[in-house]
Amino acid sequence: MAKLQKSIDKRNALIKATIELVNNNGFHATPMSKIAKMANVSPATIYLYFENKQDLVNKTYVEVKAEYTKYAFENFDPNMPVEAGFELIWKRIADFKLKECDNALFLAQCDNTPMIDEYSRQEGIKHLQPLLDLWQRGRKEGIIKPLSDYLLYAYAINPLSFLMMTEKRGAFKLDQTHLDEAYQSAWSSIKVCS
């Protein structure tokens, strides 16, 4: 049992080191040797858990995306009214991005790089299914604009990454008023005008 836990700890250390180094140096300036050193394992140990750097980054992405969406949908009930469900999910996503800044920053970088393969992107999208289902129901009920999920995500969710980055740089301090205004802007961008 102790051997299994030690193996899990090593793998987790590699994931954590990957996130930190990619966030600080970018994908291409993060060699496997640096990841191993930061994780305090031999470089050969990485290959017990991952085929190569691409596999390590893809699996890290899918794991972080799973944590992100688990957090986002924790209190979500698929039978909620569309607006209430969207507000709950949006606010949980905002909370994750502000509290789990390293993970959120890693995901933001992954969304903007060809380093993540299409299979891993599709796995990441599967984790968003409750939100996609909510939007589909909202379109059917005439509450959500008849736009693609990609456009809805771009208008309603992606601005949170921008706000998180500006706060991380110290250029802007998000307070509750800003978050409330950001939510209203997100909702207004996707709801059908009545």
N, C-alpha and C positions, 0 to 999 in steps of 0.2 A: 504494500500500500504506500509506503514512504517513497519507493522508487517511482511509482506512478505519479505521486504528487510532485516529486522533483522534476519529472518530465513535463508535467503541466506548467510548473513554475518557469522552466526554461523557455517553453513555447510562448508563454505570456510575456516574459521578459523580452523576447525577440519582437513580438508584436508591439509592445510599448516602445522599444528602442526605434523601431521602424517609424512609428507615428512621430516621435519626437524629432528624429533626424530629418525626415521628409519635411516636417513643418519648418524646421530651422534652415535646411540646406536645399530643399527641393529634391525631386526624384533622382535626377542625374548626378547630383553631388552627394549621394548617399550610397557609398559602396558597401557590399556585404561585410567587408572587414570592419568598418566602423560600426555597423549594426551589431556584429558579434562582440566587439569590444565593449560597447555600451551595455549590452545584455549580459556581459561578463561570462561569455561562453566561447569556446573555440570556434573558429570559422567553419570547421567541418561539422559542428553540431547543427548548424542551420539546415544542412542538407538531410538531417534525420527527419525534419519536420516539413521542409519545403523543397521543391525541385530546383528552384533558382530564384533570382530576385523578382522576376515577373510573378511567379507563383506566390511568393511572400507578400508582395504588394497587393495582389488581387485578393488573397485570402484575408489580409488585414482589412482591406476595403469592405468585403462582405461581412466580416465580423463586426466592424464598427457600424456599418449600416444597420445590421440586426439590432445592436444595442440602441442605436438612435431611434429606430422605429418602435422597438419594444417600449422605450420611454414615452415616445409620442402617443402611442395608442393605449397606454396603461389603463386609463379610466374611461376609454371610449366604448360606447354601446352602439352597435350598428343600427339600432332602432331609434336613436336620437333624431330629433328634427335636424335637417341639413345644416342650417345656420349654427345651431348649438353644437353640433358635432364638429363642424369646421373650426369654430372658435376654440373649442377644447383642444383639438389637435394642433392648431396654429400656436396656441399659447404654450403647449407642452414642447413643441419644436423650438420656440423662442427660448424657453427655459433651458432646454438641453444645450442650445447653441451658446448661451451665456454662461452656463455652469460647467459644461463639459467642453470648454473652449478648444482644448488640444484635439479631441476627437472631431469636433465640428470643423475645425480648420483643416484637418486631414481630409475629411469628406469634401470640403469645398475645393481643395487642391485636386482631389481625384475626379471631381466633376469637370475639371478644366484641363485634363491631360489625356493624351492618347495611351498613356502607360497602362490604364485599366482596360482589360480586354472586354469584348462584347458579352461573352458569357457571364463574366462577373458583374457587368452593368445590369444585365437582365436579372441576375440573382438579387441584386440590390433593389431593383424595381419591384420584384415580387414582395419584398418586405413592406413596400408602400401600399399594398393592395387595399387595406381598409380605407385609405384616403381616396384612392382611385375609384373604389366602389361607391363611396360617399358622393364624389363628384358625378359619377354616372347616374346615381339616383337623383341628384340635384338637377342634372340636365333633363332627365325624364319628367321631373316635377315642374320644370320651367323656372327653377330658382337660380341655377348656375348657367352662365353663358355657354352656348353650344360650341366650345373651343376644345382643341385637343388637350389631353392631360399634360403634355409638355408645355403648352402655352399657359395653362392654369398654374402649373408649378412655377414657371418663369415669373409670372406676375405676382403670385400670392406667397410663395415660399422663398424663392431665391433672394429677394431683397433682404431677408434676415441674415444671409451670409455677408452681404455688403455692410450691414449695420454692425455685425459682430466684428468684422475686420476693422472698421473705423474705430470702434471702441477699443479693440486690442492695440491699435496704434496710438491710442490716446487722443485722437482727433475729435471724438464725440463721446459724451457720457450718456448712455441710455438710462432714463429713469422711467417710472411707471407711466407718466404722461406720454412720453415718446412711444412706449410699447403699445399703449392704448391707441394712439394715433396711427401707428404702423399697422396694427390689426385692422382698424377701420379702413385704412387705405387698401390693405390686402383683400378684405371682404368686398369693398366697393369695386375692385378691379375684376372680380370674377362673378359677382351676382348680376342677375338680369335686372335692369333698371325698371322700377315700377312707376 
